[in-house]
Structure formats: C-alpha cells, structure tokens
Amino acid sequence: FLIPALELCGRLLTVISSSVEDTGHDKPIKQDPSIPNDAETEGIEPRTTHAELLHSANIKAQRIHATLYSLRRLVPSMNTSSSALITSLQRNFGMVRYGSVERMTWLARQCFEILSYFPEMEYEWMTFMINVCLEIDVEISIGKLGEVKLVKSKKKTKKEETVLESLEEEEEEKVDVKQKVKKEKDVEAVSNVNEMADKLDSIMHLVFDHIRSRCIVTTSRNK
C-alpha cells in the first residue's frame, strides 16, 4: 500500500504541473449548462486566466503535501519507503524537463518543498538537480566567436523535407527559399537557447535557495 501511494503522489504532481503552463490564451471554464450567467447570455464563453489555473494547481499540490506529511507522521517505516517517492519524482521530472519553463520550475519547487518533511531524500534529490543543471549547461554550446547554440540532434520535419524537394525542382527560387528557411531556423535556435537558459537559471535559483535556507537553519541551531 505505502509504495504505490508514494508513487501515485509523484505522478499526481506531474499531472497537476501541466495546468501551470502559460499557453498564451485562457481556457474555458467548465460550468453547469443549466445555470445561466451574464457571459453566456451575452454569447461570451467564460474563461479562466493563467493566474487562476496556477492558484488551482497550488491548492491541489498542498493537498498532496498534506497527504505525504500525514503518511510520514503516521507510518514509522516511511524512512525505508521514501526511495519509492524519490524515484517517482526523478522519473516524472525527467518527463517534464523538455516542457515549458513554468511547468518545470513549478514541479521542481514542489519537490524541494517535500524535502522539508523528507530530509533523508535531500542528498539524492540535490544530486539529481545538480546533474540536471549540468546536462542543460552542456546542451548550451558557446562558439569561439560568442555564438550560442544547442547541441542537440533534430530530425527534419515533413515540411522541411518538402521545401528541400521543391528547391531541387525549382532552381530559380533556390536562394530565396534557403535564406528564408535559414532565417526561421536561426530564430527558432535563439528561442530554444533562451528557453534552456531560463530553465537553467530557474533550477539553479531553487538549488541555491535551498542551500541558503539549510545554512540559515544550521547556523541558528549552532547558536
């Protein structure tokens, strides 16, 4: 019972994290169609904002934290079962690493909060987070002239393959299309580098915040 419960809590945090992504537009609110409201009478579908979705996700996360804390307090053998929780968190964090910055940062923050009542997981989780930072840093390559790019193989999409085939058939448009494709790739590369850099900054900020808080606690205990 205990190990499946811990693994489920890790998966639930990952599922909840998907709702904190800022997609750039609001999502419709699911309401009872039998209850009229001003927005519906005006023909406007009511929508939730990103802030409301984030608030809802935080409330759900606090319920999971309360469940984990209660299990930890009521079950004496929790120390020997915490490895199931750390394994679940690491596995699920790897799934969202290539998601948005908001989602990855939110999930990492929840995992750091778990350390407050599962201190025996601290070493393993901090090691995992530092390795994630190193992996992201390695993917960001800086050239001799200061150019920045991601060292990551990427297969051509069907659209790109179609463009390349049309270039062979239409030689007169070859230069213009190549320049356009190159420009789009450059813009996408810069965007990807910026996103990876933001992820690295966010994770490092959480890591150093945790180290700082631990130093403060240790100092206050030694006084």
Secondary structure, DSSP 8 states (H G I E B T S, - for coil): -HHHHHHHHHHHHHHHHGGG---SS-EE----TTS--HHHHTT---EE-HHHHHHHHHHHHHHHHHHHHHHHHH-TTHHHHHHHHHHHHHHHHHHHTTS-HHHHHHHHHHHHHHTTT-GGGHHHHHHHHHHHHHHHHHHEEE-TTS-EEE-------HHHHHHHHHHHH-GGGHHHHHHHHHHHHHHHHHHHHHHHHHHHHHHHHHHHHHHHHHHHHHHHHH-
